[in-house]
Amino acid sequence: MSKRTGTKVQKNRTDDEFIMLPTVDFCFKELMRNEKVRKGIIAALLGVRPEEIKETRLLPTILRKEYEDDKYGILDVRVEMHDGKQIDFEMQVAEFDFWKKRIVFYLSKMVTDQIHKGDDYDKIQKCIHVSILDFVHFPEDNRYYR
């Protein structure tokens, strides 16, 4: 593990043999910029064929701050589906004590960003969070994919 970046580095490899792992934030974000890769990952998660996913669109990842003292947040990858649903993909290598609370914060901001003064509540679309973790966060739960 590199102390500076927190990424896993394969030992006994020369620089020209090194392939950046998708657990590196930069690599993951770049992979998700490719629509074919993005549709493939979403299709696998939803249990459908990639052809069934009509369209995806990358959204800005910086969460809106309404007031100066609001908590600042940056999502790794935020995708909007053709039907308005949003998916937040978070890649996390190092274990994070407040991961569940951070997820709730991110999802809450995604929901509140959809609605503004005068809007009806039916404008709000479903938001989904996907954690891709390099550690077991719920060891007692067998429902989560590991």
C-alpha positions in Angstrom: 0.0 0.0 0.0 1.4 3.4 -1.0 1.4 5.7 2.0 1.0 8.8 -0.2 -2.0 7.7 -2.3 -3.5 4.8 -0.2 -3.5 2.6 -3.3 -2.3 -1.0 -3.5 0.9 -1.3 -5.5 1.9 -4.7 -6.9 5.4 -5.6 -5.9 8.1 -7.3 -8.1 6.8 -5.6 -11.2 8.7 -3.2 -13.4 7.1 0.2 -14.3 6.3 -0.9 -17.9 4.4 -4.0 -16.6 2.3 -2.0 -14.0 -1.4 -1.7 -14.8 -3.3 0.8 -12.7 -5.9 -1.0 -10.6 -9.6 0.0 -10.9 -9.6 0.6 -7.1 -7.6 3.8 -7.7 -10.1 6.6 -7.8 -8.6 8.2 -11.0 -8.7 4.8 -12.8 -12.2 4.0 -11.7 -13.5 7.5 -12.7 -11.8 7.2 -16.1 -13.3 3.7 -16.7 -16.8 5.0 -15.9 -16.4 7.8 -18.5 -16.6 5.1 -21.1 -20.3 4.6 -21.8 -19.9 0.9 -22.7 -18.1 0.2 -19.4 -20.6 2.2 -17.5 -23.6 0.4 -19.1 -21.9 -2.9 -18.5 -21.4 -2.3 -14.7 -24.9 -0.9 -14.3 -26.4 -3.8 -16.2 -24.5 -6.3 -14.0 -25.8 -4.6 -10.9 -29.4 -4.4 -12.1 -29.3 -8.0 -13.5 -30.2 -6.9 -17.0 -28.5 -7.0 -20.4 -26.5 -3.9 -21.3 -28.7 -3.4 -24.4 -31.7 -2.9 -22.1 -30.1 0.3 -20.7 -31.2 3.0 -23.1 -29.0 5.8 -21.9 -26.8 7.0 -19.1 -25.4 10.4 -18.5 -22.6 11.5 -16.1 -23.7 14.2 -13.8 -21.5 16.7 -11.9 -20.0 15.1 -8.8 -19.7 18.1 -6.5 -22.7 18.3 -4.2 -24.3 21.7 -4.0 -23.8 23.8 -1.0 -26.7 26.1 -0.2 -25.0 27.9 2.7 -21.4 28.7 3.5 -21.2 26.3 6.5 -22.9 23.3 4.7 -20.8 20.1 4.5 -18.9 19.8 1.3 -19.1 16.5 -0.6 -17.7 15.1 -3.9 -19.0 11.9 -5.3 -16.8 9.6 -7.2 -19.2 8.9 -10.1 -22.7 10.1 -10.4 -24.9 8.7 -13.2 -28.4 9.6 -14.4 -30.4 6.8 -16.1 -32.8 7.5 -19.0 -35.7 7.3 -16.6 -34.3 9.9 -14.2 -32.9 7.5 -11.5 -29.5 8.5 -10.2 -26.7 6.2 -9.2 -23.8 7.2 -7.0 -20.7 4.9 -7.3 -18.1 5.2 -4.6 -14.8 3.4 -4.7 -13.2 3.2 -1.2 -10.0 1.3 -0.5 -9.3 2.4 3.1 -11.8 1.5 5.8 -13.8 4.5 6.8 -15.4 4.7 10.3 -18.4 6.7 9.3 -19.1 5.1 5.9 -22.9 4.4 6.5 -23.4 8.0 7.6 -21.5 9.3 4.6 -23.7 7.3 2.3 -26.8 8.7 3.9 -25.4 12.2 3.5 -24.5 11.7 -0.2 -28.0 10.2 -1.0 -29.8 13.0 0.9 -27.9 15.6 -1.1 -28.7 13.8 -4.3 -32.4 13.8 -3.5 -32.5 17.5 -2.3 -30.6 18.6 -5.4 -33.5 17.4 -7.6 -36.1 19.7 -6.1 -36.3 23.5 -5.8 -38.7 26.1 -4.6 -42.1 25.7 -6.2 -41.4 22.1 -7.4 -43.8 19.3 -6.6 -42.4 16.3 -4.6 -43.2 13.9 -7.5 -40.3 15.4 -9.3 -37.9 13.5 -7.0 -36.4 10.4 -8.7 -35.0 7.3 -7.0 -31.3 7.5 -5.9 -29.2 4.4 -5.6 -25.8 4.2 -3.9 -23.2 1.6 -4.8 -20.2 1.1 -2.5 -17.2 -0.7 -4.1 -15.1 -1.4 -1.1 -11.7 -3.0 -0.6 -12.8 -4.2 2.9 -15.7 -6.0 4.4 -18.1 -3.4 5.9 -20.9 -5.7 7.0 -19.2 -8.9 8.1 -22.4 -10.3 9.8 -24.6 -9.8 6.7 -24.5 -12.5 4.0 -26.8 -10.5 1.6 -24.1 -8.2 0.3 -21.9 -9.2 -2.6 -18.3 -9.7 -1.7 
